[in-house]
Amino acid sequence: MGIEVSQPMARASQPNHKLAAVMLEAGVSNKGLARRMQEFSRADGGPPLATSHTNIGKYLSGEVGKPGARACQVMIGVLDQLINRNLRTVDIGYPDIKLGNEPVDPPIDSFESPVTISARLQRLGQIDVDDTVLSIVELALGDIIERYEVEGPRKLAPEVVSLRVRMDELLRQRQHPKQIRHIYELGSKLSGMLSYMAVNRGHFAHARMYANEAFYIANILDDQQLRAWVRGTESFCAYYMGKFDIAATLAKEGLRFAGEGPQAIRLLSNGLARALGKMGDVDGVHSAIDHANLLAEHAKTPTGLSPALTFEPYSHARLAANAATAYLSAGDYERTLEYGHQVERLVDESDSVWSRSLVRLDVATALVKSSSPDVEQAVHLGSEALFFSEERPIRSVWQRAHEFGVATQSFDASEAREYQSVLREWSNRVRDFSVPSKG
């Protein structure tokens, strides 16, 4: 017969929001988790468990302080499989439980980095760079874009810097004209990526410098879409610096380069609409989003939620997430909720913890600012948003989490006070990652 040993409560009941958020991410119910834990415990060689949905409910409510070490180990094993990443006890709300096999850091890949491979090929080429070297850098660039919202700028920026330095080294050697153009293009994109990453870290001075470099090279290449992309990133930077009129101007300039091309969707939704929303121009937001939707209907946009850091067209889901933000700033809470609910399933199915956080914070803010506020649901979403981004916070999540905090201050409700407390603790933990530097 299976066992289920729980440790007694040491203090008053406190709901386990972290476990609830991980279960939501895993898409598993109380009954589903209990059943999977029973099956897992019978297969892993340890003592079998008799976990029931009642046990899980008590863990979530805080009625039972915390599970025993064996139950916690099995729970983590099940949830690891469901969300495909390594959890620690602190991630499911039990920092006091120590398991001997918990990972300290994410496992390091045993393969060489693209930088090492390209350097070796370069040495083999002696003088002229082989096209294979540039192909590997191209693949590395795309790989970083795909990994970005899982691993974040703090981890990936050094890789981009190394690739950028490699491009500069190659330009100092003799190359064929077609290779020179390819090196310049890769250099411009890598500088643009560093600009984008610097905004996410709150390093705005570096963001502007990298953007200037990227735009300078785009002018040398006379590449209209690359010029448009860089202006979109500069608009993104100005937006998070609170310079909304400059953000709108940069987005409009980018649209002159983009025309009806693939970059126009990003410039209209992420750049122009969001800036106009902050300026209170509801009609302008509506016009920009309508135009972006029209372009998306006729463009070959990707399915699902496209990466936020991409040189390809924005998907419908990414457009909708930006539309929710723009309408929120403009005070059209009904459309915020409409676009937020439209995209929430795709966001939750994606690898982007930031998108999960940002969409939740937009919907939460709309819920407390609407004519019929739902503070309890809003705070639930806000708390989930903080949990999702705790390991990889970025500037935009920091800013919107605090904007939601301000929106809850006018409510004399226990839920609102609880969010304020959770926000203070979260802010202290992630300050080094997401508070902006000067400039």
Secondary structure in CASP SS format (residue, H / E / C, confidence):
PFRMAT SS
TARGET T0000
AUTHOR 0000-0000-0000
METHOD secondary structure of the structure
MODEL  1
M C 1.00
G C 1.00
I E 1.00
E C 1.00
V C 1.00
S E 1.00
Q E 1.00
P C 1.00
M C 1.00
A C 1.00
R C 1.00
A C 1.00
S C 1.00
Q C 1.00
P C 1.00
N C 1.00
H H 1.00
K H 1.00
L H 1.00
A H 1.00
A H 1.00
V H 1.00
M H 1.00
L H 1.00
E H 1.00
A H 1.00
G C 1.00
V C 1.00
S C 1.00
N H 1.00
K H 1.00
G H 1.00
L H 1.00
A H 1.00
R H 1.00
R H 1.00
M H 1.00
Q H 1.00
E H 1.00
F H 1.00
S H 1.00
R H 1.00
A H 1.00
D C 1.00
G C 1.00
G C 1.00
P C 1.00
P C 1.00
L E 1.00
A C 1.00
T C 1.00
S C 1.00
H H 1.00
T H 1.00
N H 1.00
I H 1.00
G H 1.00
K H 1.00
Y H 1.00
L H 1.00
S H 1.00
G C 1.00
E C 1.00
V C 1.00
G C 1.00
K E 1.00
P E 1.00
G C 1.00
A H 1.00
R H 1.00
A H 1.00
C H 1.00
Q H 1.00
V H 1.00
M H 1.00
I H 1.00
G H 1.00
V H 1.00
L H 1.00
D H 1.00
Q H 1.00
L H 1.00
I H 1.00
N C 1.00
R C 1.00
N C 1.00
L C 1.00
R C 1.00
T H 1.00
V H 1.00
D H 1.00
I H 1.00
G C 1.00
Y C 1.00
P C 1.00
D C 1.00
I C 1.00
K C 1.00
L C 1.00
G C 1.00
N C 1.00
E C 1.00
P C 1.00
V C 1.00
D C 1.00
P C 1.00
P C 1.00
I C 1.00
D C 1.00
S C 1.00
F C 1.00
E C 1.00
S C 1.00
P H 1.00
V H 1.00
T H 1.00
I H 1.00
S H 1.00
A H 1.00
R H 1.00
L H 1.00
Q H 1.00
R H 1.00
L H 1.00
G H 1.00
Q C 1.00
I C 1.00
D C 1.00
V C 1.00
D C 1.00
D H 1.00
T H 1.00
V H 1.00
L H 1.00
S H 1.00
I H 1.00
V H 1.00
E H 1.00
L H 1.00
A H 1.00
L H 1.00
G H 1.00
D H 1.00
I H 1.00
I H 1.00
E H 1.00
R H 1.00
Y H 1.00
E H 1.00
V H 1.00
E H 1.00
G C 1.00
P H 1.00
R H 1.00
K H 1.00
L H 1.00
A H 1.00
P H 1.00
E H 1.00
V H 1.00
V H 1.00
S H 1.00
L H 1.00
R H 1.00
V H 1.00
R H 1.00
M H 1.00
D H 1.00
E H 1.00
L H 1.00
L H 1.00
R C 1.00
Q C 1.00
R C 1.00
Q C 1.00
H C 1.00
P H 1.00
K H 1.00
Q H 1.00
I H 1.00
R H 1.00
H H 1.00
I H 1.00
Y H 1.00
E H 1.00
L H 1.00
G H 1.00
S H 1.00
K H 1.00
L H 1.00
S H 1.00
G H 1.00
M H 1.00
L H 1.00
S H 1.00
Y H 1.00
M H 1.00
A H 1.00
V H 1.00
N H 1.00
R H 1.00
G C 1.00
H C 1.00
F H 1.00
A H 1.00
H H 1.00
A H 1.00
R H 1.00
M H 1.00
Y H 1.00
A H 1.00
N H 1.00
E H 1.00
A H 1.00
F H 1.00
Y H 1.00
I H 1.00
A H 1.00
N H 1.00
I H 1.00
L H 1.00
D C 1.00
D C 1.00
Q H 1.00
Q H 1.00
L H 1.00
R H 1.00
A H 1.00
W H 1.00
V H 1.00
R H 1.00
G H 1.00
T H 1.00
E H 1.00
S H 1.00
F H 1.00
C H 1.00
A H 1.00
Y H 1.00
Y H 1.00
M C 1.00
G C 1.00
K C 1.00
F H 1.00
D H 1.00
I H 1.00
A H 1.00
A H 1.00
T H 1.00
L H 1.00
A H 1.00
K H 1.00
E H 1.00
G H 1.00
L H 1.00
R H 1.00
F H 1.00
A H 1.00
G C 1.00
E C 1.00
G C 1.00
P C 1.00
Q H 1.00
A H 1.00
I H 1.00
R H 1.00
L H 1.00
L H 1.00
S H 1.00
N H 1.00
G H 1.00
L H 1.00
A H 1.00
R H 1.00
A H 1.00
L H 1.00
G H 1.00
K H 1.00
M C 1.00
G C 1.00
D C 1.00
V H 1.00
D H 1.00
G H 1.00
V H 1.00
H H 1.00
S H 1.00
A H 1.00
I H 1.00
D H 1.00
H H 1.00
A H 1.00
N H 1.00
L H 1.00
L H 1.00
A H 1.00
E H 1.00
H H 1.00
A C 1.00
K C 1.00
T C 1.00
P C 1.00
T C 1.00
G C 1.00
L C 1.00
S C 1.00
P C 1.00
A C 1.00
L C 1.00
T C 1.00
F C 1.00
E C 1.00
P C 1.00
Y C 1.00
S C 1.00
H H 1.00
A H 1.00
R H 1.00
L H 1.00
A H 1.00
A H 1.00
N H 1.00
A H 1.00
A H 1.00
T H 1.00
A H 1.00
Y H 1.00
L H 1.00
S H 1.00
A H 1.00
G C 1.00
D C 1.00
Y H 1.00
E H 1.00
R H 1.00
T H 1.00
L H 1.00
E H 1.00
Y H 1.00
G H 1.00
H H 1.00
Q H 1.00
V H 1.00
E H 1.00
R H 1.00
L H 1.00
V H 1.00
D H 1.00
E H 1.00
S C 1.00
D C 1.00
S C 1.00
V H 1.00
W H 1.00
S H 1.00
R H 1.00
S H 1.00
L H 1.00
V H 1.00
R H 1.00
L H 1.00
D H 1.00
V H 1.00
A H 1.00
T H 1.00
A H 1.00
L H 1.00
V H 1.00
K H 1.00
S C 1.00
S C 1.00
S C 1.00
P C 1.00
D C 1.00
V H 1.00
E H 1.00
Q H 1.00
A H 1.00
V H 1.00
H H 1.00
L H 1.00
G H 1.00
S H 1.00
E H 1.00
A H 1.00
L H 1.00
F H 1.00
F H 1.00
S H 1.00
E C 1.00
E C 1.00
R C 1.00
P C 1.00
I C 1.00
R H 1.00
S H 1.00
V H 1.00
W H 1.00
Q H 1.00
R H 1.00
A H 1.00
H H 1.00
E H 1.00
F H 1.00
G H 1.00
V H 1.00
A H 1.00
T H 1.00
Q C 1.00
S C 1.00
F C 1.00
D C 1.00
A C 1.00
S H 1.00
E H 1.00
A H 1.00
R H 1.00
E H 1.00
Y H 1.00
Q H 1.00
S H 1.00
V H 1.00
L H 1.00
R H 1.00
E H 1.00
W H 1.00
S H 1.00
N H 1.00
R H 1.00
V H 1.00
R H 1.00
D H 1.00
F H 1.00
S H 1.00
V C 1.00
P C 1.00
S C 1.00
K C 1.00
G C 1.00
END
